[in-house]
Amino acid sequence: MLLEKKLCYNIGRMKNFYLFGGVVVALIALMGGWQYYQSTLPGKYDTFAQCLTEKGAIFYGAFWCPHCQNQKKMFGNSMEHIAYVECSTPDGQGQLQVCTDKGVKSYPTWMFADGTSEPGELTLARLAEKTGCALPTES
């Protein structure tokens, strides 16, 4: 009798464990699906970002640079339309030759078709001013 109670108790605990595990797996799958869905939506600045690229603006950065990450976040999903050049070596310890050749000394650096460059995080308004691209109006 005691063995039967213990066995029933253990089976009940295992059911709860598997149920909890299933809920956790389902939540993780839902979160991953939601993130994927969000990443496929058009960006708020798609047209602006495309214009920057058409006007010759190039963003030079490094994957490890927090200011570069902030600049990328400004564009959100529209970042895919920005001409971006990764300057860091994969180990984060050096600079790629393409950036050395362009004279990139800090990250982020924006270079423009008129031959000028500006280091640092630039506001969208400053990028619009430098390129003549229109910022989208808030709706």
NORKA-V631650 format. One record per helix or strand. SS is the DSSP state (H for helix, E for strand). FROM is the first residue (numbers start at 0). LEN is the number of residues. If there is no record, write none. Layout:
((SS & FROM & LEN) (SS & FROM & LEN))
This chain:
((H & 1 & 39) (H & 45 & 9) (E & 57 & 4) (H & 65 & 16) (E & 82 & 4) (E & 87 & 1) (E & 94 & 1) (H & 96 & 6) (E & 108 & 3) (E & 116 & 3) (H & 123 & 8))
